Each structure stands twice: as C-alpha cells, then as structure tokens.
Amino acid sequence: MIDLNDIYRKEILEAEKSNYKTRFLRGKSLYEWAIIWFKTDNDTFFDLYGFNFNPHEYEDLYEIARRNVYPEEYRE
C-alpha cells in the first residue's frame, strides 16, 4: 500500500533541499556543509573549517543530508 504521507514528505524535503542549496554560510551552501558534516567527525570538521556546524539547527536539514549520504536506507 502506498503511504501518501511518505510521498508528501519526500516532496517537502526536495523543496527544502533546493532552499538549503541556495542559502550560504562561509562560501558554501548549508546543504554542502551538512554533507561535509556527515562525512567527517566534529573534531575534524572544526580542524578543517575553524567552526562548528550542526545541521540539526536547521529544519529538516539533517534528514535531507542523511538521505543523500546514506541513500540505501531510503530506497523504496
């Protein structure tokens, strides 16, 4: 059975993803920072970029980036 809530959620996340790709912080989009954050640990991120970043501080950014970094968990 198709879950319409899941379909709507995916559409919402895609729209928000576009929004985060156009919002910038220190020369990169928030989406790019979130992807980098997922691929490094906090200490390494700070050592490389000189600041802390937490995608949880932005609505749905954590989930959007996680879906990109770990797509196999979200396959249908």
Buried (B, 14 or more C-beta within 10 A) or exposed (E): EEEEEEEEEEEEBEEBBEBBEEEEEEEBBBBBBBBBBBEBEEEEBEEEBEEEBEBEEBEBBBBBBBBBEEEEEEEE
